[in-house]
């Protein structure tokens, strides 16, 4: 069972220029030293990537897009929204469906 107490690291959090068109990796660490990861994207960000694929001819000219880790689509990328989503997923027991186990915290972390 996952408890609500957690630490959230948002990669590139300070580099976000447009929170409505962004994506970030989110790592959640729990008191038992387990880490979980997911990608947070906005729909405009995904659409922008698809348009880039049309130009670059990647992914069948933008016909598809896939991520390497689980994806959560949100309306905006900011700490407050990400914390709300993580807490809601923990509370409703959906967290392990959209976050991938990333291993234990290591000494260098």
N, C-alpha and C positions, 0 to 999 in steps of 0.2 A: 504494500500500500504506500502510495506516495503522499507525503505530508506537504502542507502548504508552504512551510518555511523553505525558502530557496534563495539562491543567488542567480541573477540573470546577467550574462555578458552579451552585449550586442556589438558584433564586429562592425567597425567603421561607423559607429554611432555619431561621431562628431563630424563626419564627412557628408552627411545627408544634406543635399541642397533643396530638394523638393520632396517632402514627406508623402505626398500623394502619388509620386512616381519614383519609387525606390525599392530596393531589396537589401536584406541583411541576413547574415547568419546569426542565429540566437543559440547560445549554450546555457542550459539551466543546470546548476549544481545543487544537489540536495545534501542535508546534514550527514547522510551515510557515505558521502564522497563519490556518489555516482554522478556522471555527467550525461546530458541528453542534448541532442542538436536537432534543429529544424531551420528551414529557410522561410523567411517572411517576405512576401511579395505583394505589391499592389497590382490591380488589373491594368492600369495604364503602363506600368513598367513591363509587364508581360507583353502587352500589345506593341510597345516600342521595340522590344527584342524581336518580335515576330516580323515587324517591318524591316528591321536590320537584316533578318534572314532572307527576306525577299531580295534585297540588294546583293547580299553576299552569296545567295543561292544555297545557303545551308538548310538543313532539315527539310529537304524537298521544297525548297523555295518558300520557307515559312509555313508549310502545311502542318507542322507539329513542333512542339517544344516539350522538353522533359528536364527534370532536375535530378541531380545526383543524390539528394537526400529528400526527406519529406518536405512538403510545401504547405504553408498556411497563407491563404490570401486574406489580406486585411485592407481596410479603407485608407489607412494612413500608417506610416512608419515613424513611430516615436516611442520613447520609453514608457510613457503612461499607457498607451494602447497595448504594447507588447506585454506589459505586466498584467493588464486586465485580461488579455487572452490567455496567458499562461495560468493565472489564478482560476479563471473560469474552467479551463480544461482539467486542472487538478481537481477542482470541486466536483465537476460532473464526470470524473473518472474517464476522460477521453484523452488524457495527456499521452499515454503510451502508444496511442494509435497514430499520432501526428508528430511525435518526437522519436528520434532513433537513439538507442543507447550508444553512448560515445566512449564508454569506458570509465574507469575510476580516475579520480584526481591523482596526478602523479606529482612527485616531489618538486619537479621543475615548474609546475603550475602554481 
